[in-house]
Amino acid sequence: MTSERVRYWKAKIACQQPTKGLTYVRASEGIWRGIAPGVTAKVLSFDPVSRRITTLLRFAPGTSYAPHRHTAVEELFVLEVVAPLPVVR
């Protein structure tokens, strides 16, 4: 992960502190932020040691997201899909 990307995610989670064990995030907590046109994300947890991040994603109808790679573990949950997502291999 580039230092620019690390700064980006640290800014996103400034209001959230990593915890040991379970983390609970109420629907009313956290901030949905735009990360790309038509894509918003809410960070649920971030471990600065392992750099593991867990995020909820929302995609507007018709949104495409460019293929990309990660240098750290990223766990994403997509809660609803209006149309099938393309398979990227």
C-alpha positions in Angstrom: 0.0 0.0 0.0 1.4 3.4 -1.0 2.0 6.0 1.7 -0.6 8.2 -0.1 -3.2 5.4 0.2 -2.3 4.8 3.9 -2.8 8.5 4.6 -6.1 8.3 2.8 -7.4 5.4 4.9 -6.1 6.9 8.1 -8.0 10.1 7.4 -11.2 8.0 6.8 -10.9 6.2 10.1 -9.7 9.1 12.2 -13.0 8.9 14.3 -12.7 5.1 14.8 -10.2 3.3 17.1 -9.1 -0.3 16.5 -10.1 -2.6 19.3 -9.2 -6.2 20.3 -11.9 -8.8 19.9 -15.3 -7.8 18.5 -16.2 -4.4 17.1 -19.8 -3.2 16.9 -20.8 -0.4 14.5 -24.4 0.8 14.7 -26.1 1.7 11.4 -26.1 5.3 12.5 -22.4 5.4 13.4 -19.5 6.0 11.0 -19.4 8.1 7.9 -20.2 7.1 4.3 -17.5 8.6 2.1 -17.2 8.7 -1.7 -14.2 6.7 -2.8 -14.9 6.8 -6.6 -17.8 8.1 -8.8 -20.9 6.1 -7.7 -19.1 4.3 -4.9 -19.3 5.0 -1.2 -17.6 3.2 1.7 -18.0 3.0 5.5 -15.0 1.7 7.4 -16.0 -0.8 10.1 -12.6 -1.5 11.4 -8.9 -1.0 10.7 -5.9 -2.6 12.3 -2.8 -0.3 11.8 -0.4 -3.2 12.7 -1.6 -5.7 10.2 -3.1 -3.0 8.0 -6.3 -5.1 7.7 -9.4 -3.1 6.9 -13.1 -4.1 6.9 -15.4 -1.8 4.8 -19.0 -1.7 3.7 -19.4 -0.6 0.1 -22.4 0.9 -1.8 -22.4 1.0 -5.6 -24.9 3.3 -7.5 -26.8 1.5 -10.3 -24.6 1.3 -13.4 -21.4 2.0 -11.5 -18.2 0.3 -12.6 -15.0 0.1 -10.5 -11.6 -0.3 -12.2 -9.7 -3.5 -11.5 -6.9 -3.0 -9.0 -4.6 -4.8 -6.6 -4.1 -4.5 -2.9 -0.8 -4.9 -0.9 -2.6 -5.5 2.4 -5.7 -7.5 3.4 -9.0 -5.7 2.6 -12.3 -7.2 3.5 -15.4 -5.7 1.8 -19.1 -6.4 2.2 -21.4 -5.5 -0.6 -24.9 -5.5 0.9 -27.1 -5.1 -2.1 -26.6 -5.6 -5.9 -29.2 -4.4 -8.4 -27.6 -6.1 -11.4 -25.0 -8.9 -11.6 -21.4 -7.7 -11.1 -18.9 -8.7 -13.8 -16.4 -11.3 -12.9 -12.8 -10.0 -13.2 -10.1 -12.7 -13.5 
